[in-house]
Amino acid sequence: MIHIFPIGEETLHETKGTQCWCGPDVEWVDPDTREAYREALVIHHSRDHREVVEEAEVILNDGGE
């Protein structure tokens, strides 16, 4: 498994398995190509939810495209 997690967190993320306090997303398939990953991606969330703000900024700046 490959773990992707935010830096600068005060609370450490669990990087063994898929269980963590942040409720990470687990992806097995590339959403663009629909091809299976060789290993699962475990995408952790920040405690302050800054990734939501980053996603909103991308949508507002790029028009969601």
Biopython code that builds the backbone (N, CA, C, O; Angstrom):
import numpy as np
from Bio.PDB.StructureBuilder import StructureBuilder

atoms = [
    (1, "MET", "N", (0.840, -1.178, 0.000)),
    (1, "MET", "CA", (0.000, 0.000, 0.000)),
    (1, "MET", "C", (0.883, 1.238, 0.000)),
    (1, "MET", "O", (1.939, 1.281, 0.631)),
    (2, "ILE", "N", (0.421, 2.226, -0.718)),
    (2, "ILE", "CA", (1.111, 3.506, -0.748)),
    (2, "ILE", "C", (0.245, 4.506, 0.003)),
    (2, "ILE", "O", (-0.927, 4.697, -0.323)),
    (3, "HIS", "N", (0.829, 5.141, 1.008)),
    (3, "HIS", "CA", (0.100, 6.106, 1.824)),
    (3, "HIS", "C", (0.466, 7.520, 1.412)),
    (3, "HIS", "O", (1.642, 7.862, 1.285)),
    (4, "ILE", "N", (-0.550, 8.330, 1.207)),
    (4, "ILE", "CA", (-0.387, 9.744, 0.892)),
    (4, "ILE", "C", (-1.020, 10.500, 2.048)),
    (4, "ILE", "O", (-2.208, 10.344, 2.327)),
    (5, "PHE", "N", (-0.218, 11.321, 2.718)),
    (5, "PHE", "CA", (-0.764, 12.030, 3.869)),
    (5, "PHE", "C", (-0.221, 13.446, 3.934)),
    (5, "PHE", "O", (0.879, 13.713, 3.450)),
    (6, "PRO", "N", (-0.987, 14.360, 4.533)),
    (6, "PRO", "CA", (-0.568, 15.755, 4.618)),
    (6, "PRO", "C", (0.625, 15.915, 5.560)),
    (6, "PRO", "O", (0.761, 15.192, 6.547)),
    (7, "ILE", "N", (1.473, 16.869, 5.234)),
    (7, "ILE", "CA", (2.599, 17.159, 6.111)),
    (7, "ILE", "C", (2.189, 18.220, 7.131)),
    (7, "ILE", "O", (1.216, 18.948, 6.930)),
    (8, "GLY", "N", (2.924, 18.294, 8.196)),
    (8, "GLY", "CA", (2.670, 19.318, 9.198)),
    (8, "GLY", "C", (1.515, 19.018, 10.136)),
    (8, "GLY", "O", (0.987, 19.925, 10.779)),
    (9, "GLU", "N", (1.119, 17.768, 10.221)),
    (9, "GLU", "CA", (0.027, 17.393, 11.112)),
    (9, "GLU", "C", (0.539, 17.226, 12.541)),
    (9, "GLU", "O", (1.635, 16.706, 12.750)),
    (10, "GLU", "N", (-0.240, 17.660, 13.516)),
    (10, "GLU", "CA", (0.129, 17.460, 14.913)),
    (10, "GLU", "C", (-0.123, 16.024, 15.354)),
    (10, "GLU", "O", (0.563, 15.509, 16.236)),
    (11, "THR", "N", (-1.104, 15.385, 14.739)),
    (11, "THR", "CA", (-1.439, 13.997, 15.049)),
    (11, "THR", "C", (-0.909, 13.102, 13.938)),
    (11, "THR", "O", (-1.172, 13.353, 12.762)),
    (12, "LEU", "N", (-0.173, 12.071, 14.294)),
    (12, "LEU", "CA", (0.369, 11.160, 13.294)),
    (12, "LEU", "C", (-0.733, 10.311, 12.672)),
    (12, "LEU", "O", (-1.725, 9.972, 13.319)),
    (13, "HIS", "N", (-0.535, 9.981, 11.418)),
    (13, "HIS", "CA", (-1.461, 9.109, 10.696)),
    (13, "HIS", "C", (-0.967, 7.669, 10.803)),
    (13, "HIS", "O", (0.233, 7.411, 10.890)),
    (14, "GLU", "N", (-1.915, 6.741, 10.793)),
    (14, "GLU", "CA", (-1.583, 5.316, 10.805)),
    (14, "GLU", "C", (-1.213, 4.906, 9.385)),
    (14, "GLU", "O", (-2.032, 5.009, 8.472)),
    (15, "THR", "N", (0.014, 4.444, 9.200)),
    (15, "THR", "CA", (0.474, 4.104, 7.853)),
    (15, "THR", "C", (0.652, 2.602, 7.662)),
    (15, "THR", "O", (1.405, 2.168, 6.790)),
    (16, "LYS", "N", (-0.031, 1.822, 8.466)),
    (16, "LYS", "CA", (-0.079, 0.371, 8.281)),
    (16, "LYS", "C", (-1.542, -0.003, 8.115)),
    (16, "LYS", "O", (-2.337, 0.186, 9.036)),
    (17, "GLY", "N", (-1.897, -0.518, 6.984)),
    (17, "GLY", "CA", (-3.294, -0.860, 6.735)),
    (17, "GLY", "C", (-4.076, 0.341, 6.246)),
    (17, "GLY", "O", (-3.511, 1.305, 5.731)),
    (18, "THR", "N", (-5.398, 0.265, 6.418)),
    (18, "THR", "CA", (-6.274, 1.319, 5.909)),
    (18, "THR", "C", (-7.061, 2.032, 6.997)),
    (18, "THR", "O", (-7.878, 2.902, 6.699)),
    (19, "GLN", "N", (-6.827, 1.677, 8.243)),
    (19, "GLN", "CA", (-7.560, 2.291, 9.345)),
    (19, "GLN", "C", (-6.748, 3.448, 9.916)),
    (19, "GLN", "O", (-5.579, 3.273, 10.261)),
    (20, "CYS", "N", (-7.349, 4.612, 10.019)),
    (20, "CYS", "CA", (-6.699, 5.798, 10.574)),
    (20, "CYS", "C", (-7.783, 6.715, 11.118)),
    (20, "CYS", "O", (-8.936, 6.644, 10.693)),
    (21, "TRP", "N", (-7.411, 7.575, 12.059)),
    (21, "TRP", "CA", (-8.378, 8.508, 12.663)),
    (21, "TRP", "C", (-9.010, 9.432, 11.628)),
    (21, "TRP", "O", (-10.106, 9.946, 11.854)),
    (22, "CYS", "N", (-8.334, 9.655, 10.482)),
    (22, "CYS", "CA", (-8.830, 10.606, 9.486)),
    (22, "CYS", "C", (-9.825, 9.992, 8.498)),
    (22, "CYS", "O", (-10.398, 10.708, 7.676)),
    (23, "GLY", "N", (-10.032, 8.680, 8.570)),
    (23, "GLY", "CA", (-10.949, 8.022, 7.629)),
    (23, "GLY", "C", (-10.478, 8.150, 6.195)),
    (23, "GLY", "O", (-11.184, 8.722, 5.363)),
    (24, "PRO", "N", (-9.293, 7.627, 5.888)),
    (24, "PRO", "CA", (-8.715, 7.821, 4.547)),
    (24, "PRO", "C", (-9.532, 7.159, 3.444)),
    (24, "PRO", "O", (-10.268, 6.197, 3.666)),
    (25, "ASP", "N", (-9.372, 7.717, 2.241)),
    (25, "ASP", "CA", (-9.950, 7.101, 1.049)),
    (25, "ASP", "C", (-8.952, 6.057, 0.558)),
    (25, "ASP", "O", (-7.741, 6.266, 0.632)),
    (26, "VAL", "N", (-9.456, 4.944, 0.063)),
    (26, "VAL", "CA", (-8.592, 3.905, -0.492)),
    (26, "VAL", "C", (-8.971, 3.727, -1.954)),
    (26, "VAL", "O", (-10.119, 3.431, -2.283)),
    (27, "GLU", "N", (-7.993, 3.910, -2.816)),
    (27, "GLU", "CA", (-8.241, 3.780, -4.250)),
    (27, "GLU", "C", (-7.454, 2.600, -4.801)),
    (27, "GLU", "O", (-6.267, 2.441, -4.515)),
    (28, "TRP", "N", (-8.122, 1.785, -5.587)),
    (28, "TRP", "CA", (-7.503, 0.621, -6.221)),
    (28, "TRP", "C", (-7.387, 0.817, -7.729)),
    (28, "TRP", "O", (-6.634, 0.106, -8.395)),
    (29, "VAL", "N", (-8.133, 1.783, -8.267)),
    (29, "VAL", "CA", (-8.206, 1.985, -9.705)),
    (29, "VAL", "C", (-7.965, 3.458, -10.020)),
    (29, "VAL", "O", (-8.486, 4.337, -9.334)),
    (30, "ASP", "N", (-7.175, 3.724, -11.057)),
    (30, "ASP", "CA", (-6.936, 5.091, -11.510)),
    (30, "ASP", "C", (-8.250, 5.640, -12.068)),
    (30, "ASP", "O", (-8.805, 5.051, -12.995)),
    (31, "PRO", "N", (-8.759, 6.745, -11.533)),
    (31, "PRO", "CA", (-10.052, 7.260, -11.997)),
    (31, "PRO", "C", (-10.027, 7.771, -13.435)),
    (31, "PRO", "O", (-11.071, 7.837, -14.084)),
    (32, "ASP", "N", (-8.845, 8.133, -13.942)),
    (32, "ASP", "CA", (-8.755, 8.638, -15.310)),
    (32, "ASP", "C", (-8.661, 7.526, -16.342)),
    (32, "ASP", "O", (-9.323, 7.580, -17.379)),
    (33, "THR", "N", (-7.841, 6.515, -16.062)),
    (33, "THR", "CA", (-7.613, 5.448, -17.043)),
    (33, "THR", "C", (-8.426, 4.188, -16.763)),
    (33, "THR", "O", (-8.560, 3.324, -17.629)),
    (34, "ARG", "N", (-8.962, 4.088, -15.561)),
    (34, "ARG", "CA", (-9.711, 2.899, -15.120)),
    (34, "ARG", "C", (-8.814, 1.661, -15.007)),
    (34, "ARG", "O", (-9.314, 0.539, -14.930)),
    (35, "GLU", "N", (-7.495, 1.862, -14.998)),
    (35, "GLU", "CA", (-6.573, 0.750, -14.827)),
    (35, "GLU", "C", (-6.287, 0.559, -13.342)),
    (35, "GLU", "O", (-6.218, 1.523, -12.579)),
    (36, "ALA", "N", (-6.124, -0.697, -12.947)),
    (36, "ALA", "CA", (-5.851, -1.007, -11.542)),
    (36, "ALA", "C", (-4.442, -0.579, -11.174)),
    (36, "ALA", "O", (-3.503, -0.758, -11.950)),
    (37, "TYR", "N", (-4.305, -0.014, -9.988)),
    (37, "TYR", "CA", (-2.983, 0.302, -9.460)),
    (37, "TYR", "C", (-2.296, -0.992, -9.050)),
    (37, "TYR", "O", (-2.962, -1.979, -8.739)),
    (38, "ARG", "N", (-0.976, -0.992, -9.047)),
    (38, "ARG", "CA", (-0.240, -2.161, -8.579)),
    (38, "ARG", "C", (-0.401, -2.335, -7.083)),
    (38, "ARG", "O", (-0.397, -3.454, -6.569)),
    (39, "GLU", "N", (-0.544, -1.215, -6.389)),
    (39, "GLU", "CA", (-0.794, -1.218, -4.949)),
    (39, "GLU", "C", (-1.907, -0.227, -4.670)),
    (39, "GLU", "O", (-2.094, 0.735, -5.415)),
    (40, "ALA", "N", (-2.635, -0.458, -3.611)),
    (40, "ALA", "CA", (-3.702, 0.465, -3.231)),
    (40, "ALA", "C", (-3.100, 1.797, -2.782)),
    (40, "ALA", "O", (-2.038, 1.831, -2.160)),
    (41, "LEU", "N", (-3.792, 2.891, -3.107)),
    (41, "LEU", "CA", (-3.419, 4.208, -2.604)),
    (41, "LEU", "C", (-4.309, 4.515, -1.406)),
    (41, "LEU", "O", (-5.535, 4.475, -1.513)),
    (42, "VAL", "N", (-3.703, 4.818, -0.281)),
    (42, "VAL", "CA", (-4.441, 5.207, 0.912)),
    (42, "VAL", "C", (-4.230, 6.702, 1.068)),
    (42, "VAL", "O", (-3.132, 7.151, 1.397)),
    (43, "ILE", "N", (-5.290, 7.478, 0.829)),
    (43, "ILE", "CA", (-5.192, 8.936, 0.808)),
    (43, "ILE", "C", (-5.780, 9.482, 2.101)),
    (43, "ILE", "O", (-6.994, 9.475, 2.306)),
    (44, "HIS", "N", (-4.901, 9.951, 2.958)),
    (44, "HIS", "CA", (-5.298, 10.454, 4.274)),
    (44, "HIS", "C", (-5.793, 11.897, 4.181)),
    (44, "HIS", "O", (-5.464, 12.622, 3.242)),
    (45, "HIS", "N", (-6.585, 12.295, 5.168)),
    (45, "HIS", "CA", (-7.148, 13.646, 5.235)),
    (45, "HIS", "C", (-6.508, 14.417, 6.380)),
    (45, "HIS", "O", (-6.107, 13.839, 7.391)),
    (46, "SER", "N", (-6.420, 15.720, 6.205)),
    (46, "SER", "CA", (-5.852, 16.554, 7.262)),
    (46, "SER", "C", (-6.884, 16.793, 8.368)),
    (46, "SER", "O", (-8.092, 16.744, 8.134)),
    (47, "ARG", "N", (-6.386, 17.049, 9.559)),
    (47, "ARG", "CA", (-7.289, 17.320, 10.679)),
    (47, "ARG", "C", (-8.050, 18.625, 10.462)),
    (47, "ARG", "O", (-9.211, 18.742, 10.854)),
    (48, "ASP", "N", (-7.392, 19.616, 9.831)),
    (48, "ASP", "CA", (-8.052, 20.911, 9.616)),
    (48, "ASP", "C", (-8.792, 20.993, 8.275)),
    (48, "ASP", "O", (-9.321, 22.048, 7.924)),
    (49, "HIS", "N", (-8.831, 19.899, 7.537)),
    (49, "HIS", "CA", (-9.576, 19.779, 6.267)),
    (49, "HIS", "C", (-9.105, 20.754, 5.202)),
    (49, "HIS", "O", (-9.899, 21.186, 4.366)),
    (50, "ARG", "N", (-7.821, 21.110, 5.218)),
    (50, "ARG", "CA", (-7.305, 22.080, 4.245)),
    (50, "ARG", "C", (-7.382, 21.587, 2.812)),
    (50, "ARG", "O", (-7.377, 22.398, 1.886)),
    (51, "GLU", "N", (-7.454, 20.279, 2.603)),
    (51, "GLU", "CA", (-7.555, 19.780, 1.233)),
    (51, "GLU", "C", (-8.878, 20.179, 0.591)),
    (51, "GLU", "O", (-8.955, 20.310, -0.630)),
    (52, "VAL", "N", (-9.917, 20.375, 1.394)),
    (52, "VAL", "CA", (-11.212, 20.814, 0.863)),
    (52, "VAL", "C", (-11.083, 22.232, 0.307)),
    (52, "VAL", "O", (-11.617, 22.544, -0.758)),
    (53, "VAL", "N", (-10.371, 23.079, 1.039)),
    (53, "VAL", "CA", (-10.142, 24.452, 0.586)),
    (53, "VAL", "C", (-9.308, 24.448, -0.691)),
    (53, "VAL", "O", (-9.591, 25.205, -1.619)),
    (54, "GLU", "N", (-8.284, 23.602, -0.742)),
    (54, "GLU", "CA", (-7.436, 23.515, -1.933)),
    (54, "GLU", "C", (-8.244, 23.063, -3.144)),
    (54, "GLU", "O", (-8.065, 23.598, -4.238)),
    (55, "GLU", "N", (-9.127, 22.090, -2.964)),
    (55, "GLU", "CA", (-9.968, 21.616, -4.070)),
    (55, "GLU", "C", (-10.924, 22.702, -4.542)),
    (55, "GLU", "O", (-11.154, 22.845, -5.743)),
    (56, "ALA", "N", (-11.486, 23.475, -3.602)),
    (56, "ALA", "CA", (-12.393, 24.558, -3.950)),
    (56, "ALA", "C", (-11.649, 25.643, -4.728)),
    (56, "ALA", "O", (-12.189, 26.198, -5.685)),
    (57, "GLU", "N", (-10.427, 25.945, -4.330)),
    (57, "GLU", "CA", (-9.631, 26.942, -5.045)),
    (57, "GLU", "C", (-9.359, 26.509, -6.480)),
    (57, "GLU", "O", (-9.402, 27.336, -7.391)),
    (58, "VAL", "N", (-9.079, 25.227, -6.694)),
    (58, "VAL", "CA", (-8.854, 24.725, -8.037)),
    (58, "VAL", "C", (-10.112, 24.883, -8.884)),
    (58, "VAL", "O", (-10.045, 25.308, -10.037)),
    (59, "ILE", "N", (-11.244, 24.542, -8.310)),
    (59, "ILE", "CA", (-12.516, 24.667, -9.043)),
    (59, "ILE", "C", (-12.792, 26.125, -9.398)),
    (59, "ILE", "O", (-13.184, 26.426, -10.526)),
    (60, "LEU", "N", (-12.589, 27.029, -8.441)),
    (60, "LEU", "CA", (-12.859, 28.445, -8.688)),
    (60, "LEU", "C", (-11.878, 29.050, -9.694)),
    (60, "LEU", "O", (-12.271, 29.872, -10.521)),
    (61, "ASN", "N", (-10.626, 28.657, -9.631)),
    (61, "ASN", "CA", (-9.608, 29.222, -10.522)),
    (61, "ASN", "C", (-9.625, 28.610, -11.919)),
    (61, "ASN", "O", (-9.336, 29.292, -12.902)),
    (62, "ASP", "N", (-9.963, 27.331, -12.006)),
    (62, "ASP", "CA", (-9.948, 26.633, -13.298)),
    (62, "ASP", "C", (-11.334, 26.428, -13.878)),
    (62, "ASP", "O", (-11.468, 25.849, -14.956)),
    (63, "GLY", "N", (-12.340, 26.877, -13.209)),
    (63, "GLY", "CA", (-13.692, 26.678, -13.696)),
    (63, "GLY", "C", (-14.156, 25.240, -13.596)),
    (63, "GLY", "O", (-15.111, 24.845, -14.265)),
    (64, "GLY", "N", (-13.465, 24.426, -12.738)),
    (64, "GLY", "CA", (-13.863, 23.051, -12.545)),
    (64, "GLY", "C", (-13.475, 22.117, -13.673)),
    (64, "GLY", "O", (-13.920, 20.969, -13.703)),
    (65, "GLU", "N", (-12.663, 22.579, -14.591)),
    (65, "GLU", "CA", (-12.271, 21.735, -15.729)),
    (65, "GLU", "C", (-10.881, 21.207, -15.556)),
    (65, "GLU", "O", (-10.385, 20.480, -16.416)),
]
sb = StructureBuilder()
sb.init_structure("model")
sb.init_model(0)
sb.init_chain("A")
sb.init_seg("    ")
for serial, (resi, resn, name, xyz) in enumerate(atoms, 1):
    if name == "N":
        sb.init_residue(resn, " ", resi, " ")
    sb.init_atom(name, np.array(xyz, "f"), 0.0, 1.0, " ", f" {name:<3s}", serial, name[0])
structure = sb.get_structure()
